[in-house]
Amino acid sequence: MQDLNIQQPIAPKESPFVTVDMQDFIEGGLLREKQFRAALKAHNWDQYKDQTVLVKGCGEIPVPTWSYMLIAAYLVPVVGYLMFGEGCSAIPIYRKQGDKL
């Protein structure tokens, strides 16, 4: 058997988008509406300006459907492209007119 001489490890591929993980808004095992809305208001949405943003939809703790709509309402005015799901199977939700992915 031939001994493989690997000189350089393969670097992981960089993600083409910025991820917003819904699990970051979980407190005490639940998504609490009052705290969630406060966190959304306090969040710096300008950091996503003209970015391709993925709202990560799966995690250990389920979140209600309305929470995704609230996140989208904050993101649509600033992002260039908005997707939902996982990186390998993201679903496009919004694209700024004239932008290409």
C-alpha positions in Angstrom: 0.0 0.0 0.0 1.3 3.4 -1.0 1.9 6.0 1.8 0.1 9.3 0.9 2.2 12.4 1.5 -0.3 15.2 1.9 1.6 18.5 2.1 -1.2 20.9 2.5 -4.7 20.4 4.1 -7.7 21.3 2.0 -9.2 24.6 3.3 -12.9 24.6 3.9 -14.9 26.5 1.3 -16.0 30.0 2.5 -19.7 30.6 2.7 -21.1 33.0 0.0 -23.6 34.5 2.5 -24.0 35.9 6.0 -26.1 33.7 8.3 -28.8 34.7 10.8 -29.5 31.8 13.1 -32.9 31.8 14.7 -31.5 29.7 17.6 -29.6 32.8 18.7 -32.9 34.3 19.8 -33.9 31.4 22.0 -34.0 32.1 25.7 -34.6 29.4 28.3 -35.6 26.9 25.6 -38.3 29.1 24.1 -38.6 31.9 21.6 -40.4 34.5 23.8 -42.3 37.1 21.6 -41.7 40.1 23.8 -38.0 39.5 24.2 -37.7 38.5 20.5 -39.3 41.7 19.3 -37.0 43.8 21.6 -33.9 42.0 20.3 -35.0 42.7 16.7 -35.4 46.4 17.4 -32.0 46.5 19.1 -30.2 44.6 16.4 -27.9 46.4 14.0 -29.5 45.5 10.7 -27.2 47.8 8.7 -24.5 45.2 9.0 -26.4 43.2 6.3 -26.5 46.1 3.8 -26.4 44.7 0.3 -25.3 41.3 1.6 -26.6 37.9 0.6 -28.2 36.7 3.9 -29.4 33.2 4.8 -31.9 32.9 7.7 -31.1 29.5 9.1 -34.3 27.6 9.7 -33.4 24.4 11.5 -32.2 23.8 15.0 -32.8 21.8 18.1 -35.6 24.1 19.3 -38.5 24.7 16.9 -39.5 28.4 16.4 -42.9 29.7 15.3 -43.5 30.6 11.7 -44.3 34.3 12.5 -40.8 34.8 13.8 -39.4 34.2 10.3 -41.8 36.9 8.9 -40.6 39.4 11.5 -36.9 38.7 10.7 -37.7 39.1 7.0 -39.5 42.4 7.6 -36.3 43.8 9.1 -33.9 42.3 6.5 -35.7 43.1 3.2 -35.1 46.9 3.4 -31.3 46.4 3.7 -30.2 43.1 2.1 -29.4 42.5 -1.5 -30.6 38.9 -1.4 -32.5 36.9 1.2 -32.7 33.1 1.5 -34.1 30.7 4.0 -33.0 27.2 5.0 -29.5 25.6 4.9 -26.6 26.6 2.8 -26.8 23.4 0.6 -30.5 23.8 -0.1 -31.4 27.5 0.5 -34.7 28.8 -0.8 -34.6 32.3 -2.3 -37.1 34.7 -0.6 -36.2 38.1 -1.8 -33.8 39.8 -4.3 -33.2 43.5 -4.6 -34.3 44.6 -8.1 -31.3 44.5 -10.4 -29.1 42.4 -8.1 -27.8 39.0 -9.2 -26.6 36.2 -7.0 
